[in-house]
Amino acid sequence: MAGRLVRIGAPDSLADFYDSPSHIFGSGEDAVVTISTNTSLTSDMYYRDLTVDSGVTLTTAGYRVFVQRNLYLNGTLGMAAGPSTQGSLGIGTQDASVTNSLGGASTSHTVTAPIAALGGSKWYRNPLNAIDGYSFNPADGTIHLLKGGAGDGTNYGGGVVIIAARYLFGSGTIVASASGNAGGGVIIFISSNGTNPYTFDVTGSGTGSVGTATFLEAD
């Protein structure tokens, strides 16, 4: 198939599809991992298979999660409060309104969705765009990260959680919520599964508004 990365020496076409690197689902180079204690990421991760045990939280901390094959999620994946430090993804604000955002507003600060020049909100409904977590403005040659929720002056708004996993198992939770009175964050989840078995939580805290959660199917 032209234009697709393939596994050299694959024993059959299914293994070729299953194990080949993918722009959406990643290379699998971080291998098969089980998270059995609370863990926080310090970089984007490219798992082959990922298991998050029941009662355990894998905090994404502003980084993306790719799972080339199987995600077994029985615990929690994401961020339960807005991060103050940016990883590979954008964050919300602490004491200001936020632009280029799909997050929730706070009582004191507003959110503005991505403008047409940046592809608008629909830009992030295309998995090939969404997985990057940003859009590009040709007028000024700059990259604009997708942002999370608006803060309440003390607490940051909910962050941005982007996960791509080919096949899904378990009944865990994906979270991009907030604390204090900040607005909720953003979840973009991409999978080959036709349905989403997980609970999404993008709630604002206190008087903060709910953010946005999107499930996208991609082969």
LODOLUM-845465 format. One record per residue (C-alpha): x, y, z; residue number from 1. Coordinates in Angstrom, 2 decimals. Example, Ala and Ser with C-alpha at 12.3 -4.5 7.8 and 13.67 -1.06 7.14 Angstrom:
BEGIN
<lodo><x>12.30</x><y>-4.50</y><z>7.80</z><n>1</n></lodo>
<lodo><x>13.67</x><y>-1.06</y><z>7.14</z><n>2</n></lodo>
//
This chain:
BEGIN
<lodo><x>0.00</x><y>0.00</y><z>0.00</z><n>1</n></lodo>
<lodo><x>1.70</x><y>3.19</y><z>-1.17</z><n>2</n></lodo>
<lodo><x>2.50</x><y>5.84</y><z>1.39</z><n>3</n></lodo>
<lodo><x>2.19</x><y>3.61</y><z>4.49</z><n>4</n></lodo>
<lodo><x>5.00</x><y>2.51</y><z>6.76</z><n>5</n></lodo>
<lodo><x>5.25</x><y>-1.28</y><z>6.91</z><n>6</n></lodo>
<lodo><x>6.90</x><y>-3.84</y><z>9.13</z><n>7</n></lodo>
<lodo><x>9.77</x><y>-5.42</y><z>7.20</z><n>8</n></lodo>
<lodo><x>9.62</x><y>-9.21</y><z>7.28</z><n>9</n></lodo>
<lodo><x>6.13</x><y>-9.37</y><z>8.77</z><n>10</n></lodo>
<lodo><x>4.88</x><y>-12.99</y><z>8.86</z><n>11</n></lodo>
<lodo><x>1.47</x><y>-11.96</y><z>7.47</z><n>12</n></lodo>
<lodo><x>-0.57</x><y>-8.93</y><z>6.48</z><n>13</n></lodo>
<lodo><x>-2.30</x><y>-8.71</y><z>9.88</z><n>14</n></lodo>
<lodo><x>1.02</x><y>-8.51</y><z>11.73</z><n>15</n></lodo>
<lodo><x>2.14</x><y>-5.91</y><z>9.20</z><n>16</n></lodo>
<lodo><x>-0.90</x><y>-3.75</y><z>10.02</z><n>17</n></lodo>
<lodo><x>-0.83</x><y>-4.40</y><z>13.77</z><n>18</n></lodo>
<lodo><x>2.85</x><y>-3.64</y><z>14.41</z><n>19</n></lodo>
<lodo><x>3.69</x><y>-1.03</y><z>11.79</z><n>20</n></lodo>
<lodo><x>4.46</x><y>2.52</y><z>12.97</z><n>21</n></lodo>
<lodo><x>1.58</x><y>4.94</y><z>12.54</z><n>22</n></lodo>
<lodo><x>1.39</x><y>8.73</y><z>12.61</z><n>23</n></lodo>
<lodo><x>-1.76</x><y>8.43</y><z>14.70</z><n>24</n></lodo>
<lodo><x>-0.99</x><y>5.47</y><z>16.99</z><n>25</n></lodo>
<lodo><x>2.76</x><y>5.84</y><z>17.18</z><n>26</n></lodo>
<lodo><x>5.81</x><y>3.63</y><z>16.84</z><n>27</n></lodo>
<lodo><x>5.44</x><y>1.49</y><z>19.96</z><n>28</n></lodo>
<lodo><x>9.09</x><y>2.14</y><z>20.82</z><n>29</n></lodo>
<lodo><x>8.37</x><y>2.50</y><z>24.56</z><n>30</n></lodo>
<lodo><x>7.28</x><y>-1.16</y><z>24.53</z><n>31</n></lodo>
<lodo><x>4.69</x><y>-2.92</y><z>26.68</z><n>32</n></lodo>
<lodo><x>4.11</x><y>-1.16</y><z>30.01</z><n>33</n></lodo>
<lodo><x>1.91</x><y>-1.76</y><z>33.04</z><n>34</n></lodo>
<lodo><x>1.25</x><y>1.17</y><z>35.38</z><n>35</n></lodo>
<lodo><x>0.65</x><y>-0.29</y><z>38.86</z><n>36</n></lodo>
<lodo><x>1.49</x><y>2.79</y><z>40.97</z><n>37</n></lodo>
<lodo><x>0.56</x><y>6.43</y><z>40.46</z><n>38</n></lodo>
<lodo><x>2.85</x><y>7.82</y><z>37.77</z><n>39</n></lodo>
<lodo><x>3.37</x><y>11.19</y><z>36.05</z><n>40</n></lodo>
<lodo><x>4.78</x><y>11.53</y><z>32.55</z><n>41</n></lodo>
<lodo><x>7.76</x><y>13.70</y><z>31.64</z><n>42</n></lodo>
<lodo><x>7.56</x><y>13.28</y><z>27.86</z><n>43</n></lodo>
<lodo><x>5.29</x><y>12.03</y><z>25.09</z><n>44</n></lodo>
<lodo><x>5.04</x><y>8.25</y><z>25.32</z><n>45</n></lodo>
<lodo><x>4.81</x><y>5.73</y><z>22.48</z><n>46</n></lodo>
<lodo><x>3.64</x><y>2.49</y><z>24.04</z><n>47</n></lodo>
<lodo><x>3.12</x><y>-0.78</y><z>22.21</z><n>48</n></lodo>
<lodo><x>0.58</x><y>-1.91</y><z>24.80</z><n>49</n></lodo>
<lodo><x>-0.39</x><y>0.06</y><z>27.91</z><n>50</n></lodo>
<lodo><x>-2.16</x><y>-1.19</y><z>31.04</z><n>51</n></lodo>
<lodo><x>-3.31</x><y>1.16</y><z>33.82</z><n>52</n></lodo>
<lodo><x>-4.43</x><y>-0.88</y><z>36.81</z><n>53</n></lodo>
<lodo><x>-7.60</x><y>-0.27</y><z>38.78</z><n>54</n></lodo>
<lodo><x>-7.20</x><y>2.45</y><z>41.43</z><n>55</n></lodo>
<lodo><x>-4.07</x><y>3.83</y><z>39.74</z><n>56</n></lodo>
<lodo><x>-3.62</x><y>7.18</y><z>37.97</z><n>57</n></lodo>
<lodo><x>-1.30</x><y>7.84</y><z>35.06</z><n>58</n></lodo>
<lodo><x>-1.02</x><y>11.64</y><z>34.99</z><n>59</n></lodo>
<lodo><x>-0.25</x><y>12.86</y><z>31.49</z><n>60</n></lodo>
<lodo><x>1.12</x><y>16.22</y><z>32.77</z><n>61</n></lodo>
<lodo><x>0.69</x><y>17.96</y><z>29.43</z><n>62</n></lodo>
<lodo><x>2.14</x><y>15.20</y><z>27.26</z><n>63</n></lodo>
<lodo><x>0.57</x><y>12.99</y><z>24.61</z><n>64</n></lodo>
<lodo><x>-0.01</x><y>9.24</y><z>24.93</z><n>65</n></lodo>
<lodo><x>0.22</x><y>6.93</y><z>21.90</z><n>66</n></lodo>
<lodo><x>-0.66</x><y>3.24</y><z>22.13</z><n>67</n></lodo>
<lodo><x>0.20</x><y>1.34</y><z>18.97</z><n>68</n></lodo>
<lodo><x>-1.88</x><y>-1.71</y><z>19.83</z><n>69</n></lodo>
<lodo><x>-3.92</x><y>-2.25</y><z>23.02</z><n>70</n></lodo>
<lodo><x>-4.93</x><y>0.05</y><z>25.86</z><n>71</n></lodo>
<lodo><x>-6.15</x><y>-1.74</y><z>28.98</z><n>72</n></lodo>
<lodo><x>-7.51</x><y>1.08</y><z>31.12</z><n>73</n></lodo>
<lodo><x>-9.09</x><y>0.20</y><z>34.45</z><n>74</n></lodo>
<lodo><x>-7.74</x><y>3.19</y><z>36.39</z><n>75</n></lodo>
<lodo><x>-7.46</x><y>6.87</y><z>35.47</z><n>76</n></lodo>
<lodo><x>-5.56</x><y>8.55</y><z>32.65</z><n>77</n></lodo>
<lodo><x>-5.14</x><y>12.31</y><z>32.22</z><n>78</n></lodo>
<lodo><x>-5.01</x><y>15.28</y><z>34.63</z><n>79</n></lodo>
<lodo><x>-7.41</x><y>15.94</y><z>37.51</z><n>80</n></lodo>
<lodo><x>-6.25</x><y>19.57</y><z>37.85</z><n>81</n></lodo>
<lodo><x>-4.94</x><y>22.07</y><z>35.35</z><n>82</n></lodo>
<lodo><x>-1.14</x><y>22.03</y><z>34.98</z><n>83</n></lodo>
<lodo><x>0.88</x><y>25.20</y><z>35.50</z><n>84</n></lodo>
<lodo><x>3.75</x><y>23.99</y><z>33.32</z><n>85</n></lodo>
<lodo><x>3.50</x><y>23.26</y><z>29.61</z><n>86</n></lodo>
<lodo><x>4.61</x><y>19.92</y><z>28.23</z><n>87</n></lodo>
<lodo><x>4.26</x><y>19.12</y><z>24.52</z><n>88</n></lodo>
<lodo><x>0.66</x><y>20.37</y><z>24.65</z><n>89</n></lodo>
<lodo><x>-0.91</x><y>23.71</y><z>25.49</z><n>90</n></lodo>
<lodo><x>-2.29</x><y>24.54</y><z>28.92</z><n>91</n></lodo>
<lodo><x>-5.05</x><y>26.72</y><z>30.31</z><n>92</n></lodo>
<lodo><x>-4.58</x><y>30.05</y><z>32.04</z><n>93</n></lodo>
<lodo><x>-4.35</x><y>30.98</y><z>35.70</z><n>94</n></lodo>
<lodo><x>-5.56</x><y>34.57</y><z>35.83</z><n>95</n></lodo>
<lodo><x>-6.46</x><y>35.55</y><z>32.27</z><n>96</n></lodo>
<lodo><x>-8.89</x><y>34.79</y><z>29.47</z><n>97</n></lodo>
<lodo><x>-7.69</x><y>32.14</y><z>27.03</z><n>98</n></lodo>
<lodo><x>-7.77</x><y>32.03</y><z>23.23</z><n>99</n></lodo>
<lodo><x>-7.49</x><y>29.10</y><z>20.81</z><n>100</n></lodo>
<lodo><x>-9.24</x><y>27.01</y><z>23.42</z><n>101</n></lodo>
<lodo><x>-11.80</x><y>24.22</y><z>23.62</z><n>102</n></lodo>
<lodo><x>-11.83</x><y>24.39</y><z>27.41</z><n>103</n></lodo>
<lodo><x>-14.35</x><y>25.83</y><z>29.82</z><n>104</n></lodo>
<lodo><x>-14.63</x><y>29.40</y><z>31.09</z><n>105</n></lodo>
<lodo><x>-14.36</x><y>30.52</y><z>34.70</z><n>106</n></lodo>
<lodo><x>-16.55</x><y>33.15</y><z>36.34</z><n>107</n></lodo>
<lodo><x>-13.78</x><y>35.72</y><z>35.98</z><n>108</n></lodo>
<lodo><x>-12.26</x><y>34.78</y><z>32.61</z><n>109</n></lodo>
<lodo><x>-13.57</x><y>33.81</y><z>29.18</z><n>110</n></lodo>
<lodo><x>-12.47</x><y>31.28</y><z>26.56</z><n>111</n></lodo>
<lodo><x>-12.38</x><y>31.84</y><z>22.81</z><n>112</n></lodo>
<lodo><x>-12.55</x><y>28.93</y><z>20.36</z><n>113</n></lodo>
<lodo><x>-9.99</x><y>28.54</y><z>17.55</z><n>114</n></lodo>
<lodo><x>-10.57</x><y>31.16</y><z>14.86</z><n>115</n></lodo>
<lodo><x>-11.19</x><y>30.40</y><z>11.19</z><n>116</n></lodo>
<lodo><x>-7.61</x><y>31.35</y><z>10.25</z><n>117</n></lodo>
<lodo><x>-6.44</x><y>28.50</y><z>12.50</z><n>118</n></lodo>
<lodo><x>-8.93</x><y>26.00</y><z>11.09</z><n>119</n></lodo>
<lodo><x>-11.67</x><y>26.66</y><z>13.62</z><n>120</n></lodo>
<lodo><x>-12.89</x><y>24.09</y><z>16.12</z><n>121</n></lodo>
<lodo><x>-13.49</x><y>21.55</y><z>13.33</z><n>122</n></lodo>
<lodo><x>-9.73</x><y>21.36</y><z>12.73</z><n>123</n></lodo>
<lodo><x>-9.55</x><y>19.13</y><z>15.80</z><n>124</n></lodo>
<lodo><x>-12.19</x><y>16.73</y><z>14.48</z><n>125</n></lodo>
<lodo><x>-9.72</x><y>15.37</y><z>11.94</z><n>126</n></lodo>
<lodo><x>-7.55</x><y>12.76</y><z>13.71</z><n>127</n></lodo>
<lodo><x>-4.47</x><y>13.61</y><z>11.65</z><n>128</n></lodo>
<lodo><x>-4.74</x><y>17.23</y><z>12.80</z><n>129</n></lodo>
<lodo><x>-5.91</x><y>16.56</y><z>16.34</z><n>130</n></lodo>
<lodo><x>-3.03</x><y>14.27</y><z>17.27</z><n>131</n></lodo>
<lodo><x>-0.57</x><y>17.15</y><z>16.86</z><n>132</n></lodo>
<lodo><x>-2.36</x><y>19.40</y><z>19.34</z><n>133</n></lodo>
<lodo><x>-1.80</x><y>22.57</y><z>17.35</z><n>134</n></lodo>
<lodo><x>-2.67</x><y>24.39</y><z>14.16</z><n>135</n></lodo>
<lodo><x>-0.61</x><y>26.63</y><z>11.88</z><n>136</n></lodo>
<lodo><x>-1.36</x><y>30.17</y><z>10.79</z><n>137</n></lodo>
<lodo><x>0.05</x><y>30.72</y><z>7.28</z><n>138</n></lodo>
<lodo><x>-0.47</x><y>34.48</y><z>7.60</z><n>139</n></lodo>
<lodo><x>2.22</x><y>34.89</y><z>10.26</z><n>140</n></lodo>
<lodo><x>4.03</x><y>31.54</y><z>10.04</z><n>141</n></lodo>
<lodo><x>3.37</x><y>30.60</y><z>13.66</z><n>142</n></lodo>
<lodo><x>2.20</x><y>27.45</y><z>15.42</z><n>143</n></lodo>
<lodo><x>-0.71</x><y>27.88</y><z>17.83</z><n>144</n></lodo>
<lodo><x>-1.11</x><y>25.24</y><z>20.52</z><n>145</n></lodo>
<lodo><x>-4.63</x><y>24.19</y><z>21.46</z><n>146</n></lodo>
<lodo><x>-5.33</x><y>25.54</y><z>24.96</z><n>147</n></lodo>
<lodo><x>-7.31</x><y>24.34</y><z>27.97</z><n>148</n></lodo>
<lodo><x>-9.68</x><y>26.06</y><z>30.37</z><n>149</n></lodo>
<lodo><x>-9.65</x><y>29.49</y><z>32.00</z><n>150</n></lodo>
<lodo><x>-8.34</x><y>29.86</y><z>35.53</z><n>151</n></lodo>
<lodo><x>-9.96</x><y>31.50</y><z>38.53</z><n>152</n></lodo>
<lodo><x>-7.03</x><y>33.72</y><z>39.52</z><n>153</n></lodo>
<lodo><x>-5.43</x><y>31.07</y><z>41.71</z><n>154</n></lodo>
<lodo><x>-5.98</x><y>27.73</y><z>39.97</z><n>155</n></lodo>
<lodo><x>-5.18</x><y>26.98</y><z>36.35</z><n>156</n></lodo>
<lodo><x>-7.91</x><y>25.87</y><z>33.99</z><n>157</n></lodo>
<lodo><x>-8.09</x><y>22.21</y><z>33.01</z><n>158</n></lodo>
<lodo><x>-5.36</x><y>21.03</y><z>30.68</z><n>159</n></lodo>
<lodo><x>-5.28</x><y>19.36</y><z>27.27</z><n>160</n></lodo>
<lodo><x>-5.25</x><y>15.55</y><z>27.16</z><n>161</n></lodo>
<lodo><x>-4.61</x><y>13.88</y><z>23.80</z><n>162</n></lodo>
<lodo><x>-4.54</x><y>10.08</y><z>23.60</z><n>163</n></lodo>
<lodo><x>-4.42</x><y>7.76</y><z>20.60</z><n>164</n></lodo>
<lodo><x>-4.89</x><y>4.03</y><z>21.19</z><n>165</n></lodo>
<lodo><x>-5.81</x><y>1.54</y><z>18.49</z><n>166</n></lodo>
<lodo><x>-7.83</x><y>-1.00</y><z>20.52</z><n>167</n></lodo>
<lodo><x>-9.56</x><y>-0.36</y><z>23.86</z><n>168</n></lodo>
<lodo><x>-10.26</x><y>-2.61</y><z>26.83</z><n>169</n></lodo>
<lodo><x>-11.44</x><y>-1.94</y><z>30.38</z><n>170</n></lodo>
<lodo><x>-13.80</x><y>0.65</y><z>31.81</z><n>171</n></lodo>
<lodo><x>-11.56</x><y>3.36</y><z>33.25</z><n>172</n></lodo>
<lodo><x>-11.69</x><y>7.15</y><z>33.22</z><n>173</n></lodo>
<lodo><x>-10.05</x><y>9.82</y><z>31.06</z><n>174</n></lodo>
<lodo><x>-9.88</x><y>13.11</y><z>32.91</z><n>175</n></lodo>
<lodo><x>-9.07</x><y>16.76</y><z>32.13</z><n>176</n></lodo>
<lodo><x>-10.90</x><y>18.48</y><z>34.96</z><n>177</n></lodo>
<lodo><x>-10.07</x><y>21.55</y><z>37.04</z><n>178</n></lodo>
<lodo><x>-9.80</x><y>22.69</y><z>40.66</z><n>179</n></lodo>
<lodo><x>-11.03</x><y>25.72</y><z>42.60</z><n>180</n></lodo>
<lodo><x>-13.42</x><y>27.63</y><z>40.34</z><n>181</n></lodo>
<lodo><x>-11.53</x><y>27.08</y><z>37.09</z><n>182</n></lodo>
<lodo><x>-12.96</x><y>25.87</y><z>33.78</z><n>183</n></lodo>
<lodo><x>-12.64</x><y>22.27</y><z>32.63</z><n>184</n></lodo>
<lodo><x>-10.07</x><y>21.13</y><z>30.12</z><n>185</n></lodo>
<lodo><x>-9.96</x><y>19.31</y><z>26.79</z><n>186</n></lodo>
<lodo><x>-9.90</x><y>15.61</y><z>25.94</z><n>187</n></lodo>
<lodo><x>-9.25</x><y>14.36</y><z>22.41</z><n>188</n></lodo>
<lodo><x>-9.27</x><y>10.57</y><z>22.23</z><n>189</n></lodo>
<lodo><x>-8.54</x><y>8.74</y><z>18.97</z><n>190</n></lodo>
<lodo><x>-9.08</x><y>5.01</y><z>18.43</z><n>191</n></lodo>
<lodo><x>-9.94</x><y>2.34</y><z>15.89</z><n>192</n></lodo>
<lodo><x>-12.71</x><y>1.23</y><z>18.24</z><n>193</n></lodo>
<lodo><x>-16.15</x><y>2.07</y><z>16.95</z><n>194</n></lodo>
<lodo><x>-17.34</x><y>2.95</y><z>20.45</z><n>195</n></lodo>
<lodo><x>-15.77</x><y>4.50</y><z>23.53</z><n>196</n></lodo>
<lodo><x>-15.83</x><y>2.27</y><z>26.64</z><n>197</n></lodo>
<lodo><x>-14.39</x><y>4.90</y><z>28.99</z><n>198</n></lodo>
<lodo><x>-15.81</x><y>7.72</y><z>31.10</z><n>199</n></lodo>
<lodo><x>-14.69</x><y>11.22</y><z>30.07</z><n>200</n></lodo>
<lodo><x>-14.44</x><y>13.93</y><z>32.73</z><n>201</n></lodo>
<lodo><x>-13.89</x><y>17.55</y><z>31.63</z><n>202</n></lodo>
<lodo><x>-15.90</x><y>19.16</y><z>34.41</z><n>203</n></lodo>
<lodo><x>-15.11</x><y>22.61</y><z>35.68</z><n>204</n></lodo>
<lodo><x>-14.70</x><y>23.00</y><z>39.41</z><n>205</n></lodo>
<lodo><x>-16.97</x><y>25.13</y><z>41.58</z><n>206</n></lodo>
<lodo><x>-18.39</x><y>27.83</y><z>39.30</z><n>207</n></lodo>
<lodo><x>-16.12</x><y>26.86</y><z>36.37</z><n>208</n></lodo>
<lodo><x>-17.75</x><y>25.70</y><z>33.12</z><n>209</n></lodo>
<lodo><x>-17.36</x><y>22.28</y><z>31.53</z><n>210</n></lodo>
<lodo><x>-14.70</x><y>21.76</y><z>28.87</z><n>211</n></lodo>
<lodo><x>-14.83</x><y>19.63</y><z>25.72</z><n>212</n></lodo>
<lodo><x>-14.35</x><y>15.88</y><z>25.20</z><n>213</n></lodo>
<lodo><x>-14.11</x><y>14.40</y><z>21.70</z><n>214</n></lodo>
<lodo><x>-13.88</x><y>10.77</y><z>20.61</z><n>215</n></lodo>
<lodo><x>-12.59</x><y>10.26</y><z>17.05</z><n>216</n></lodo>
<lodo><x>-12.50</x><y>6.97</y><z>15.17</z><n>217</n></lodo>
<lodo><x>-9.52</x><y>6.35</y><z>12.90</z><n>218</n></lodo>
<lodo><x>-8.18</x><y>3.18</y><z>11.29</z><n>219</n></lodo>
//
